[in-house]
Amino acid sequence: MKRFAIIFCAFVSVLGVQSAKAWHNFAHGSIAYMAEQHLSPEAKSKCNYYLRHTLSHYASWMDAWRLERFEVVNKSHASMSMPDGINLDFKSGDPAGGVMGHLVNALAELGDGKYKNLPDSVVRQRLINMAHYVPDMYCPSHVLFPESVHPSQKAHKLYEKGKKLGYHRFWDHCLGREGRVKWEYEELAAAVDKVSKKRVAEIQSGSLEDWGRDIIRLAQRSIEIVPMGTDVAYMPEEQVAAVRELVYEAAVLGAYRLAYVLNTIFADKNIPVYNDKK
């Protein structure tokens, strides 16, 4: 935990030269690595077959290629919220609805054993995509609220030693490998992955709509924890601790739900999109 505090405090001094890629490459790799530790034997075997590599190896693939050759997936990095600020806009699985729309489509295409009828190359690409965008959903800066709910991210101005710092950039790099101390994937996973069996069951239950509500709540908390006008270089320890707690929670949700999605697909099952109680 102490080593994380060193990294966290150091990262604000280098944000100006970092890219705006979500969660940053190291964080994406670490979350995917954590997910790999919770795959069922069947899912692990099938992932190895289709990928011929690890999930963590491909965790940042979508950031590396989305603007160069695969613009169709460019929008599947953020979630759009409805005007009430709670319900995610699934748009009936239309990818224009953001990352959740892509996940709805992927589950419809692969779930219930349907992946068996697809070319290996198609399944492989879907796995590579999900390894990135399922964790992306839980990055606090990847929820786009309507203006009627909250000012745009551009308007949510933060500062670092008096200089403007983007809200998106701040949250994207909270799990990054900045500073002089550099972790390996295993070290970050060991620090974050301390979840009880009861909590795991809670995380992996419910519908995609329920998951969407968790995503919105995380984003709402991020706005409360680091409000507009905050100079992140001078945050008190309690505020730093609150940021740390939030990004750890986001990483755990992303990892365990990525594992659950893959376990479900390769168990020839599926995840409901909407809450049955409606």
C-alpha positions as CSV (number, residue, x, y, z in Angstrom):
1,M,0.0,0.0,0.0
2,K,2.8,2.4,0.8
3,R,4.4,1.8,-2.6
4,F,1.1,2.7,-4.3
5,A,0.9,5.9,-2.3
6,I,4.4,6.8,-3.7
7,I,3.2,6.1,-7.2
8,F,-0.1,7.9,-6.8
9,C,1.5,11.1,-5.4
10,A,4.1,11.0,-8.1
11,F,1.8,10.6,-11.1
12,V,0.4,14.1,-10.9
13,S,3.8,15.6,-11.8
14,V,4.0,13.8,-15.1
15,L,0.5,13.9,-16.4
16,G,1.4,16.7,-18.8
17,V,3.5,14.4,-21.0
18,Q,1.3,11.3,-20.9
19,S,-1.3,10.3,-23.5
20,A,-5.0,10.3,-22.8
21,K,-5.4,6.6,-23.2
22,A,-7.9,5.1,-20.8
23,W,-6.5,3.6,-17.6
24,H,-3.1,3.7,-19.3
25,N,-1.4,0.6,-20.7
26,F,0.0,-0.7,-17.4
27,A,-3.3,-0.4,-15.6
28,H,-5.1,-2.1,-18.4
29,G,-2.6,-4.9,-18.4
30,S,-2.9,-5.3,-14.6
31,I,-6.7,-5.4,-14.6
32,A,-6.7,-8.0,-17.4
33,Y,-4.0,-10.0,-15.5
34,M,-6.2,-10.0,-12.4
35,A,-9.2,-11.2,-14.5
36,E,-7.1,-14.1,-15.8
37,Q,-6.6,-15.3,-12.2
38,H,-10.3,-15.8,-11.9
39,L,-11.1,-17.5,-15.2
40,S,-12.7,-21.0,-15.0
41,P,-10.5,-23.8,-16.4
42,E,-12.8,-24.0,-19.4
43,A,-12.6,-20.2,-20.1
44,K,-8.8,-20.2,-19.6
45,S,-8.4,-23.0,-22.0
46,K,-10.6,-21.4,-24.6
47,C,-8.9,-18.0,-24.2
48,N,-5.5,-19.6,-24.7
49,Y,-6.8,-21.4,-27.8
50,Y,-8.3,-18.3,-29.5
51,L,-5.7,-15.7,-28.4
52,R,-2.5,-17.8,-28.4
53,H,-1.4,-15.3,-25.7
54,T,-2.6,-13.7,-22.5
55,L,-5.5,-11.3,-21.9
56,S,-3.1,-8.8,-20.4
57,H,-1.0,-8.9,-23.6
58,Y,-3.9,-7.6,-25.6
59,A,-5.4,-5.4,-22.9
60,S,-4.4,-2.1,-24.6
61,W,-4.8,-3.3,-28.2
62,M,-7.9,-1.1,-28.8
63,D,-6.1,2.0,-27.7
64,A,-3.2,1.2,-29.9
65,W,-5.2,0.7,-33.1
66,R,-8.6,2.3,-32.8
67,L,-7.7,5.6,-34.5
68,E,-5.5,4.0,-37.1
69,R,-7.3,1.0,-38.5
70,F,-10.4,0.3,-36.4
71,E,-12.3,3.6,-36.1
72,V,-15.5,1.6,-35.7
73,V,-14.5,0.8,-32.1
74,N,-13.5,4.3,-31.2
75,K,-16.7,5.0,-29.4
76,S,-16.7,1.8,-27.4
77,H,-14.5,3.4,-24.7
78,A,-17.2,5.5,-22.9
79,S,-20.7,5.1,-21.5
80,M,-23.5,7.5,-22.2
81,S,-25.9,8.1,-19.3
82,M,-29.6,9.0,-19.6
83,P,-30.8,12.5,-18.4
84,D,-31.7,11.0,-15.0
85,G,-28.0,10.3,-14.5
86,I,-28.6,6.7,-13.6
87,N,-29.7,4.5,-16.5
88,L,-27.1,3.8,-19.1
89,D,-28.3,4.3,-22.7
90,F,-28.1,0.8,-24.2
91,K,-29.8,1.9,-27.4
92,S,-30.9,-1.7,-28.0
93,G,-27.3,-2.8,-28.3
94,D,-26.4,-0.1,-30.9
95,P,-22.7,0.5,-30.6
96,A,-23.5,4.2,-30.9
97,G,-24.7,3.9,-27.3
98,G,-21.1,3.5,-26.3
99,V,-19.1,0.6,-24.7
100,M,-22.2,-1.0,-23.1
101,G,-23.8,-1.3,-26.6
102,H,-20.7,-3.2,-27.8
103,L,-20.9,-5.5,-24.8
104,V,-24.6,-6.2,-25.5
105,N,-23.7,-7.1,-29.1
106,A,-20.8,-9.2,-28.1
107,L,-22.8,-11.3,-25.7
108,A,-25.6,-11.7,-28.2
109,E,-23.1,-12.9,-30.7
110,L,-21.0,-15.2,-28.5
111,G,-23.2,-16.2,-25.6
112,D,-25.4,-19.3,-25.3
113,G,-22.7,-21.3,-27.2
114,K,-23.0,-19.2,-30.3
115,Y,-19.3,-18.6,-30.4
116,K,-18.9,-22.2,-31.6
117,N,-20.5,-21.2,-34.9
118,L,-18.2,-18.3,-35.6
119,P,-14.8,-18.3,-37.3
120,D,-11.9,-18.4,-34.8
121,S,-10.7,-15.1,-36.1
122,V,-14.0,-13.4,-35.2
123,V,-14.1,-14.9,-31.7
124,R,-10.4,-13.9,-31.2
125,Q,-11.1,-10.3,-32.1
126,R,-14.2,-10.1,-29.8
127,L,-12.0,-11.4,-26.9
128,I,-9.3,-8.8,-27.6
129,N,-11.9,-6.1,-27.7
130,M,-13.6,-7.2,-24.4
131,A,-10.3,-7.5,-22.6
132,H,-10.0,-3.7,-23.1
133,Y,-13.5,-2.2,-23.0
134,V,-15.0,-4.2,-20.1
135,P,-12.4,-2.6,-17.7
136,D,-12.8,0.7,-19.6
137,M,-16.4,0.9,-18.5
138,Y,-15.3,1.3,-14.9
139,C,-12.9,4.2,-15.4
140,P,-14.7,7.1,-13.7
141,S,-13.9,9.5,-16.6
142,H,-15.5,7.2,-19.1
143,V,-19.1,8.1,-18.2
144,L,-20.4,11.0,-20.2
145,F,-23.3,12.8,-18.4
146,P,-25.8,15.0,-20.2
147,E,-25.2,18.7,-19.7
148,S,-28.5,18.8,-17.7
149,V,-27.0,16.4,-15.1
150,H,-23.4,17.6,-14.9
151,P,-21.1,20.0,-16.8
152,S,-19.0,18.4,-19.6
153,Q,-15.6,17.0,-18.7
154,K,-14.0,20.0,-20.5
155,A,-15.9,22.3,-18.1
156,H,-14.9,20.2,-15.1
157,K,-11.5,22.0,-14.7
158,L,-8.9,20.6,-12.4
159,Y,-5.4,22.0,-11.7
160,E,-2.0,20.7,-10.9
161,K,0.2,23.3,-9.2
162,G,-2.0,26.0,-10.7
163,K,-1.9,24.6,-14.3
164,K,-5.0,23.3,-16.0
165,L,-5.4,19.5,-15.8
166,G,-8.1,17.6,-17.6
167,Y,-10.6,15.6,-15.6
168,H,-10.3,12.8,-18.0
169,R,-6.5,12.7,-17.9
170,F,-6.5,12.8,-14.1
171,W,-8.7,9.7,-13.6
172,D,-7.3,7.8,-16.6
173,H,-3.8,7.7,-15.0
174,C,-4.7,6.9,-11.4
175,L,-3.7,3.3,-11.9
176,G,-0.9,4.1,-14.3
177,R,2.8,3.2,-13.8
178,E,4.1,6.7,-13.3
179,G,6.8,7.8,-10.9
180,R,10.2,6.2,-10.1
181,V,8.7,3.1,-8.5
182,K,7.4,0.7,-11.2
183,W,5.2,-2.2,-10.4
184,E,4.7,-5.4,-12.3
185,Y,1.1,-6.6,-13.0
186,E,1.3,-9.1,-10.2
187,E,2.2,-6.4,-7.7
188,L,-0.8,-4.2,-8.5
189,A,-3.1,-7.2,-8.6
190,A,-1.8,-8.3,-5.2
191,A,-2.5,-4.8,-3.7
192,V,-6.0,-4.6,-5.2
193,D,-7.4,-8.1,-5.4
194,K,-8.5,-8.6,-1.8
195,V,-12.1,-9.4,-2.3
196,S,-14.3,-11.7,-0.1
197,K,-16.2,-14.5,-1.7
198,K,-19.4,-12.7,-0.7
199,R,-18.3,-9.6,-2.5
200,V,-17.3,-11.5,-5.6
201,A,-20.8,-13.0,-5.7
202,E,-22.3,-9.6,-5.5
203,I,-20.0,-8.2,-8.2
204,Q,-20.8,-11.0,-10.6
205,S,-24.6,-11.0,-10.1
206,G,-27.3,-9.1,-11.7
207,S,-27.9,-7.8,-15.2
208,L,-26.0,-5.5,-17.5
209,E,-28.4,-2.8,-16.4
210,D,-27.4,-3.4,-12.8
211,W,-23.7,-3.2,-13.8
212,G,-24.5,0.1,-15.6
213,R,-25.9,1.6,-12.4
214,D,-22.7,0.7,-10.6
215,I,-20.7,2.5,-13.3
216,I,-22.8,5.6,-13.0
217,R,-22.5,5.6,-9.2
218,L,-18.7,5.3,-9.5
219,A,-18.7,8.3,-11.9
220,Q,-20.9,10.3,-9.6
221,R,-18.6,9.6,-6.7
222,S,-15.5,10.7,-8.7
223,I,-17.2,14.1,-9.2
224,E,-17.9,14.4,-5.5
225,I,-14.4,13.3,-4.5
226,V,-12.5,15.6,-6.9
227,P,-14.9,18.5,-7.5
228,M,-14.3,21.2,-10.1
229,G,-11.5,23.6,-9.2
230,T,-9.5,21.0,-7.2
231,D,-5.7,21.4,-7.4
232,V,-4.7,17.8,-7.3
233,A,-1.1,18.6,-6.2
234,Y,-2.4,19.8,-2.9
235,M,-5.1,17.3,-2.0
236,P,-5.2,16.3,1.7
237,E,-4.4,12.7,2.6
238,E,-8.1,12.0,3.2
239,Q,-8.9,13.0,-0.4
240,V,-6.0,11.0,-1.8
241,A,-7.2,8.0,0.1
242,A,-10.7,8.5,-1.3
243,V,-9.3,8.6,-4.8
244,R,-7.3,5.5,-4.1
245,E,-10.3,3.6,-2.7
246,L,-12.4,4.5,-5.8
247,V,-9.8,3.4,-8.4
248,Y,-9.2,0.2,-6.5
249,E,-12.9,-0.5,-6.5
250,A,-13.1,0.3,-10.2
251,A,-10.2,-2.0,-11.0
252,V,-11.8,-4.9,-9.0
253,L,-15.2,-4.4,-10.7
254,G,-13.5,-4.4,-14.2
255,A,-11.4,-7.4,-13.5
256,Y,-14.1,-9.6,-11.9
257,R,-16.7,-8.7,-14.4
258,L,-14.4,-9.3,-17.3
259,A,-13.6,-12.8,-15.8
260,Y,-17.4,-13.4,-15.4
261,V,-18.2,-12.4,-18.9
262,L,-15.6,-14.8,-20.3
263,N,-16.6,-17.6,-17.9
264,T,-20.2,-17.2,-18.9
265,I,-19.6,-17.2,-22.6
266,F,-17.4,-20.4,-22.4
267,A,-20.0,-22.1,-20.2
268,D,-22.4,-21.7,-23.1
269,K,-24.5,-19.3,-21.0
270,N,-25.4,-15.6,-21.1
271,I,-25.9,-12.5,-19.0
272,P,-29.3,-10.7,-19.0
273,V,-29.3,-7.2,-20.3
274,Y,-32.2,-5.8,-18.3
275,N,-33.3,-6.3,-14.7
276,D,-36.0,-8.9,-14.6
277,K,-37.9,-7.0,-11.9
278,K,-39.1,-4.5,-14.5
